[in-house]
Amino acid sequence: MKLYIRALPVEDIIGDLAKELDTPIEKDAGELTLQLPPKIGEGFVRGTSFENGVGIIEYYCTFFQDLELHFTVNKTQPLKFIFCSEGRVDHAFEENQEIHTVDTYQNVIVSSSGHNGHILFFKANETVHISSLEIIREKFSKRNNYDFEGLEPRLKQLFEDSVAEKLFFYQGNYSIQAADIVEEINHKEVSGFLRSIFLEGKAYEMLAKQINQYHDDQNEEKRPTLLRRTDVEKVKRAVEVINKDLTKNYSVDHLAKEVGTNVNKLQEGFKYMFDLTVNKYMQQVKLEAAKELLSNTDHNISQIVGMIGLNNRSYFSKIFKEKYGVSPKYFLQPRDIEQD
């Protein structure tokens, strides 16, 4: 199925989709939402736009057949920052038809040239959640942008290219900070005026994060410093490795190699997710397991110390008391105190 819709502003995108799909639009102040008709799929498309040519649109959909969205307009196409939070979507420029796949936790910055459009390809029966910042550069250029001071030269040229002379494509893995903003935007807690100003603030915050990430990726003198969403997935895998066998005492270097990252990224990920270093996290997991064993099994303290990979009972008692405020014997079954 192919749908041809206008590319700007956001209200026209949703309006054209509603006509093509023969479905109504729900309005909440400036935010428009359409629910997919049951025969077409499940989910929704919603979005809004603000002054200075900035808009945001969200697709959370499962289509029952392959769908192509062709964004066409006889004006300059907007600059798009597209983020994929779930599933995948394919993108192509109308002028060259080269397919770019945007997977989960990836983002793209795209700008077609002149009046050429964009195409988004949705696969049948695949749930996709993407969010897109849409910037009409002709309008955006009228705000005080301070000559885009500090922007990387190619990005500066992109923002200044209000008539879209050049095609632009960039793809990367978006940062965990950007992912958090996307989730906040997607999660609707307020409505009306409060929702509108919340969305506008988050749209500009997302734009700032995206620019910062682009600069981070283009820095050839050092490795990227921003924590990516893919880094968090590696932290989760490291947690699985740790929990799988508590008798092991993994080094941070070993864990980093096991999950395919470097030590600094792994430490940053654990700090972000648990506010702990990797070693402190492993210690906390072992102590929690020990407390559970003390309370609910017949094992004595010496046995439990071995079961969590420690070989020094005195050290175990010390760190246990630091965490729980009492000695391990406090949690023992009464009969075990006499045996131990």
Salt bridges, closest charged atoms under 4 A:
ASP12 OD2 - ARG6 NH1 3.64
ASP16 OD1 - ARG6 NH2 2.89
ASP28 OD2 - LYS188 NZ 2.95
GLU31 OE2 - ARG46 NE 3.98
GLU31 OE1 - LYS188 NZ 3.23
GLU31 OE1 - ARG195 NE 3.11
GLU58 OE1 - ARG46 NE 2.81
GLU58 OE2 - HIS129 NE2 2.76
GLU68 OE1 - HIS70 NE2 2.83
GLU98 OE2 - HIS100 NE2 3.88
GLU126 OE1 - ARG88 NE 3.35
GLU134 OE1 - LYS80 NZ 2.75
GLU152 OE2 - ARG154 NE 2.86
GLU183 OE2 - ARG229 NH1 3.07
GLU184 OE1 - LYS202 NZ 2.43
GLU189 OE2 - HIS187 NE2 3.59
GLU205 OE1 - LYS202 NZ 3.09
ASP216 OD2 - ARG228 NH2 3.20
ASP217 OD1 - ARG228 NH2 2.27
ASP231 OD2 - LYS265 NZ 3.99
GLU233 OE2 - LYS236 NZ 3.40
ASP245 OD2 - LYS248 NZ 3.76
ASP253 OD2 - LYS257 NZ 3.32
GLU258 OE1 - HIS254 NE2 3.87
ASP275 OD1 - LYS271 NZ 3.21
ASP298 OD1 - ARG335 NH2 2.18
GLU322 OE2 - LYS318 NZ 2.82
ASP340 OD2 - ARG313 NH2 2.82
